[in-house]
Amino acid sequence: MKKKTAKIDYKKVLAELYRPSAAEPVIIDVPEMNFIMMDGTIHPGEEVGTSRDFQMVMPVLYGMVYTLKFMLKGKGNIPDSVIMPLEGLWWFESARGDSSDFEISKHNAPWRFTAMIMQPEHITRECFLEAREELKRKKDPQGLERARFEVWKEGLSVQIMHIGPYAEEMPVIKQMHDFAIQQGYELHGKHHEIYMGDPRRTKPEKLKTVLRHPVK
């Protein structure tokens, strides 16, 4: 009987990036990684989870991830891996080209977001294009053409784990920003969140979210 090979869990392999301490912020250097990405907008008056763009993006993003997973399963020596968590870059249309002034309560201007899921090194742009054609053939979800494959490097960043409801992130974000500035760094780029818990199955007070921001 053939022994079943264990799935690779990149959250454990890359624990420094996906399992930081909640005790205090840290400065890390985020390496180049592959992502499937989609952009969207949350308009004033919309809730994130029920907004038009967010509801369109999620089926496409997860449709692509699972199509890739099953398309490559059992092919050659390609390892099987656990699906990575949803990540999001957030910024405001009216910001200064970055989101160093990001504040959840400021919803009088549209939020821009990039929803994304990290892919292992063996997932290439060619794999992505093949999977997109397969998903189009089977389901053709709205917005599929907006999905893209991007090799992305965040570089030097400050991060911390937030435990609790999303609406209570701001004090922790401020703590993270203040720490970076005290260490002599300048914030730049976009606010980054990694959603380690599923809000449909996890109590709000137990949700875990990696908060990150590029620095220089």
N, C-alpha and C positions, 0 to 999 in steps of 0.2 A: 504493500500500500504506500503510495507516494505521500511523503510528509508535507503537510501544508506549511508554506512559507509565511512567516509573520509579516503583517503590513508595516511599512515604515511610517512612523509618526513624526513628521518634521517639527511639530510643536515641542517634542522632546529633544530631537536632534539640535534644534535651534532654540533651546530653552532660554538663552540670554535675550532673545528677541521676543519670544512669545510667553514667557513666564517670569517677568521681572518681579521684584519685591514690591509690596504695597507700603513698606515702611518708609522709604525715602526715594527720591529720584536718583537716576544714574545717567552718566554720559556713556553712550555706546557708539560704535561705528557700524552702521547697517550696510551689509554687502549688497552687491548686485544680485537681483533675483528676478525670476520670470513671473508675470502676472497676467491674468485676464482681467480687463478693465472695461467699465462703462461709465459715462458721465451723465449727470442729470441736474435738475434744479428743483429746489423746494421753494415754492412761492409763499409770500406772506399770507397767513391764514390757513396754510396747509399744515397738517401734522406729518412728520417724517414718514412714519410707517404706512400711512394711508394716502400719501401724495401720489399723483398720477405717474410721475417719473419713477419713483421708488418702486411702485407696484409693477411697472413695466420692466425695470432693470432686473429685479430679483429672479423671475423665471428664466430670463435669458442667461444670466450669469451662472446660475446653478445648472441650467440645462446644458450649457457648454462644459462645465466641470464634470458632470456625470457622463456626458457623451464621450469626452476624452478618456475618462477612467475605464469605461466598458469597451471602448474602441481599441484600447491598447492592452487590455487584460489578456494575459496568456501569450502575448507576442514576444518571442525571443527571450531575452534576459531582462526585459523591462520590469522593474520591481513594482509591486502594488503598494499603494500608500493611502493613508487616511486623508480624507478631504480636509483641506485647511479652512480655518475660520474666515468669515467675512471681514474685510477691512474697509475703511472709508477715509478718504481725504476730504476735508471740509474747509470752505472759505466763503467769504462774502463778496458779492459783486462790487460793493462799494469800498472794499478794503484797499490798502496801498500796494496791491500786487502780491501780497502775502496774507497770512492770517495770524500774525503775531498778536493782533488785537481781538482774536476770536473770542466771542462770548455768546453762550447759548441763548441768553435772554434777548439778544439783538436780532429780532426777526421782523424788523420793519423794512428790510431789504432782502432780495432773494438769496438763499443759500445755494452755493454751487457744491456739488459733491462728485467724487469719483469712487464708485464701489468697485472692489477688486478682491480677487482670491489668488493667493500665491500658488505657483505651479512648480513641481520638481524640475531639476535641470534637464531631464530627458524629454520634457515637453517642449517642442520647438514650434516656431511659427508655422512650419509645414503641417505639423500635427494639428495645430489650432485651426488652420484653414480647412483641413480635411474634416475635422469635427464640426465646424460651422456648416459645411455643406450637408453633412449627415443630419444635423439638427434641423436644417431648413427643409430637407426632404421629408423628415418624419413629423415635425410639428410646426415649423415655420413661425415661431413666436414673434409677436410685434416687437420691433426694435432690434432684431437680431443683427442687422447691418451695423449697428452702433458698437457692437462688441469688438474689442481689439486685443491683440497680444502685444505686451510691452516688456522689454527688459529694462528694469528700473532700479536705480541705485539712490537710496536716500542719504547715505553717508552719515556724517557725524550728527548725532541727535541726542536729545534728552528724553527720558521716558520713565514712567511709573505705572504700577497697576492700580486701577481704581476698583474698589469693591463696593457695590451698591447701585441704586437707580441711576440711569443716564442723566436724569434731571439734576442730580447732585454732584455732577462732575466739576463744576466751576471752581470750587475751593481747591481741589486737587490739581486742576490745570494751572491755577495761579501759583500753587506751591511749586509745581514743576518749572514754570516760567521764571519765578523768582530764584530758584536754585541755579538755573542755567546762567542767569545774569550775574548772580553772586560769584559764580565760578569764572567769570570773565568772558562769557559767550554772548553772542547776539542771535536772537531768534530770526529765522527767515523761512520762507516756504510755507507749506500748508499743514494745518493741524491734522493729525493722523490718529485714528482709533482702530483698535483690533478687538472684535467682539468675541470673547472667549466663551460666552454663555449664550444659550438660546432663550430669549425673553418669553417664548411660548411655553417653556418647560421649567424655567428657573424663577424662583421668587426674586422680586426686584432687589431686595437687600443682599442677595447672594450673587448677583450678576458680577462678572469679572470683565473689565475692559482695560486693555493696554492703551495708555495715553502717550503719545509721542509727538515731538516737534523737532524739525531740523535746526541745527545751530551752526554758527561759524565763528 
